[in-house]
């Protein structure tokens, strides 16, 4: 058996290659960027008004005060989307502008509509009256003040979210380079597993497949569920691996059949192939029988335990980091929290603990260990909102001890730099 940290190092050194592809930016949600995506334009593209009001040349107000007010002739009205060009702009003139209207020289400042005095009247305005000096650049949105041309919108390895799509379309980014979706083939194993609801007490409803399928629904992968493999399906499983190796499948995952029991056939079959790397068993709980192999061809294999929580934990802490790694996504950052209740474990084991992450009145992150940590118990899993990682090398974790906590999905955008 190897340690969890050693297992992660093996996964990191035995990545598979995932190619890139160019897709439309409008279709890029939940895809992983393969490079820094930069703005193609300045945004705003030109100086524009932040208020409804009147645009003037501030220099022309330098001598104005209450005793020597000045009339400015209204040339035209410009709304957002209107062509701002004016052929002749005489001195002491102005334009009425709506929010978003383009502001061009010589106009360089805005007087809000609420502060305007009209002449001869508000109903028939030909002029506005200015009775004080006006500062330059009032209520102007400057070209490139939000994004400058060439400025990074998102970095390489980031998962594209709807707010990024908003930026792409605003900035004229029509296409983006992303990682292709890894193709995953999943097999449930075991004579006890069934896909129907009404069952005798010696059968087990197939749930791990539904968990992984729903988990990966919004992730940038293609999940292909295969038929259940029975305990005597040795030849069938071998043929399935051969088919996957000759197809475009990137990762094969099984659930069950990896322990040391009489009917645990998965390791025997996998070992019959040419492998670049192989390990079975890690000093972890739940999920000790976890299995990984990298074929000499560009395909990886994970054998997950059959117990639901063991399978979920191994997927979260082995398969998911592997997938993010091969897609060059670096987002699996821990949240450091203090343990609320004392926990004791075997010193040489890493434990993945179901719990509730919350914040104290003082703003400290806290992790409450839930009852029911056995690998078959799903009640506590339903009540949890985070995994607590209790590393090997230490047995006693007193209340207040700082540990690493992980979100169930591996996405924690708050911690991306």
ZINORUR-V433143 format. One record per pair of residues at least 12 apart in sequence whose C-alpha atoms are under 6 Angstrom apart, sorted by the first residue. I is the first residue (numbers start at 1). J is the second residue. D is the distance in Angstrom with one decimal. If there is no record, write none. Layout:
BEGIN
{{I/J/D} {I/J/D}}
END
This chain:
BEGIN
{{1/281/5.0} {1/282/4.8} {1/283/6.0} {2/282/4.8} {2/283/5.9} {3/282/5.7} {3/283/5.2} {15/326/5.7} {16/298/5.6} {19/180/5.8} {20/178/5.6} {20/179/4.4} {20/180/5.3} {21/177/5.7} {21/178/5.6} {21/180/5.9} {22/176/5.6} {22/177/4.5} {23/175/5.5} {23/176/5.7} {24/174/5.9} {24/175/4.4} {25/174/5.4} {25/175/4.9} {25/176/5.6} {29/160/5.1} {29/161/5.2} {30/159/5.6} {30/160/5.2} {30/161/6.0} {30/220/5.9} {31/159/5.6} {31/160/5.5} {31/220/5.3} {32/157/5.7} {32/158/5.6} {32/159/4.5} {32/178/5.4} {32/179/5.7} {33/156/5.3} {33/157/5.2} {33/158/5.6} {33/178/4.4} {34/156/5.4} {34/177/5.6} {34/178/4.6} {34/179/5.7} {35/156/4.1} {36/154/6.0} {36/155/4.4} {36/156/4.6} {37/152/5.8} {37/153/5.6} {37/154/5.5} {38/150/5.2} {38/151/5.3} {38/152/4.2} {38/153/5.2} {39/149/5.3} {39/150/5.0} {39/151/5.5} {39/171/6.0} {40/149/5.4} {41/149/4.4} {42/144/4.4} {42/147/5.6} {42/148/4.5} {42/149/4.7} {43/144/4.6} {43/146/5.6} {43/147/4.9} {44/143/4.7} {44/144/5.3} {45/143/5.2} {46/143/4.3} {47/102/5.9} {47/103/5.4} {47/141/5.5} {47/142/4.4} {47/143/4.8} {48/100/5.3} {48/101/5.3} {48/102/4.3} {48/103/5.0} {48/140/5.8} {48/141/5.2} {49/99/5.2} {49/100/5.0} {49/101/5.5} {49/140/5.1} {50/99/5.3} {50/139/5.2} {50/140/5.6} {50/141/5.9} {51/99/4.7} {52/97/5.8} {52/98/4.3} {52/99/5.0} {52/113/5.8} {53/96/5.9} {53/97/5.5} {53/111/5.4} {53/112/4.3} {53/113/4.1} {54/95/5.6} {54/96/4.4} {54/97/5.6} {54/110/5.5} {54/111/5.2} {55/94/5.6} {55/95/5.4} {55/107/5.8} {55/109/5.6} {55/110/4.6} {56/94/5.0} {56/107/4.8} {56/109/5.8} {57/106/5.6} {57/107/4.4} {57/108/5.5} {58/134/5.7} {58/136/5.4} {61/133/4.9} {62/133/5.4} {64/132/5.2} {64/133/5.5} {65/131/5.1} {65/132/4.3} {66/131/4.8} {69/130/5.6} {69/131/4.2} {70/129/5.7} {70/130/5.4} {71/127/5.9} {71/128/5.6} {71/129/4.6} {72/92/4.7} {72/93/4.6} {72/127/5.3} {72/128/5.3} {73/93/4.4} {73/94/5.9} {73/127/4.4} {74/93/6.0} {74/94/5.0} {74/95/5.5} {74/126/5.7} {74/127/5.3} {75/95/5.5} {76/95/5.3} {77/95/5.9} {77/96/4.6} {77/97/5.8} {78/97/4.9} {79/97/5.8} {79/98/4.8} {79/101/5.0} {80/100/4.7} {80/101/4.0} {84/102/6.0} {108/137/5.6} {109/136/5.3} {109/137/4.5} {109/138/4.9} {110/138/5.4} {110/139/5.7} {117/129/5.4} {157/328/5.3} {157/329/4.1} {181/220/5.3} {181/221/4.5} {182/221/5.0} {182/250/5.9} {183/222/4.7} {183/249/5.1} {183/250/5.2} {184/222/6.0} {184/223/5.0} {184/224/5.9} {184/251/4.8} {184/252/5.7} {185/224/4.8} {185/225/6.0} {185/252/4.8} {186/225/4.9} {186/226/5.8} {186/252/6.0} {186/253/4.8} {186/254/5.7} {187/226/5.3} {187/254/4.7} {188/228/5.0} {188/254/5.7} {188/255/4.9} {189/228/5.6} {189/229/4.6} {189/230/5.7} {189/255/6.0} {189/256/5.4} {190/230/4.9} {190/231/5.4} {191/230/5.1} {191/231/5.8} {192/204/5.5} {193/205/5.8} {193/206/5.5} {194/206/5.6} {231/263/5.7} {250/299/4.8} {251/299/5.6} {251/300/4.8} {251/301/5.7} {252/301/4.8} {253/301/5.9} {253/302/4.8} {253/303/5.8} {254/303/4.9} {254/304/5.8} {255/304/4.7} {255/305/5.6} {255/306/5.1} {256/305/4.7} {256/306/3.8} {259/289/5.4} {275/294/5.8} {275/295/4.3} {275/296/5.3} {276/294/5.4} {276/295/5.5} {276/296/5.1} {277/293/5.3} {277/294/5.1} {278/292/5.7} {278/293/4.2} {279/291/5.8} {279/292/5.5} {283/349/4.9} {284/349/5.1} {284/350/4.7} {284/351/5.7} {285/351/5.0} {286/310/4.8} {286/375/5.8} {287/310/4.3} {287/314/5.9} {290/303/5.9} {290/304/5.3} {291/303/4.7} {307/376/5.6} {309/375/4.9} {310/375/5.4} {332/410/5.1} {334/404/5.5} {334/405/5.4} {334/406/5.2} {335/404/5.7} {335/405/5.0} {336/403/5.7} {336/404/4.7} {337/365/4.6} {337/366/4.8} {337/367/5.9} {337/402/5.5} {337/403/5.6} {338/366/4.7} {338/367/5.9} {338/400/4.8} {338/401/5.2} {338/402/4.4} {339/366/5.9} {339/367/4.9} {339/399/5.2} {339/400/5.1} {339/401/5.4} {340/367/5.7} {340/368/5.1} {340/399/5.1} {341/399/4.9} {342/397/5.6} {342/398/4.4} {342/399/4.7} {343/397/5.1} {344/395/5.5} {344/396/4.7} {345/395/5.0} {346/395/5.5} {347/392/5.6} {347/393/5.2} {347/394/4.8} {347/395/4.3} {348/392/4.9} {348/393/5.6} {349/392/4.8} {350/390/5.7} {350/391/4.5} {350/392/4.6} {351/389/6.0} {351/390/5.1} {352/388/5.8} {352/389/5.0} {353/387/5.5} {353/388/4.9} {354/384/5.8} {354/387/5.1} {355/368/5.3} {355/369/4.6} {355/370/5.1} {355/384/4.8} {355/386/5.7} {356/368/5.1} {356/384/5.1} {356/385/5.3} {356/386/5.9} {386/406/5.7} {386/407/5.0} {386/408/5.7} {387/405/5.5} {387/406/5.2} {388/405/4.5} {389/404/5.6} {389/405/6.0}}
END
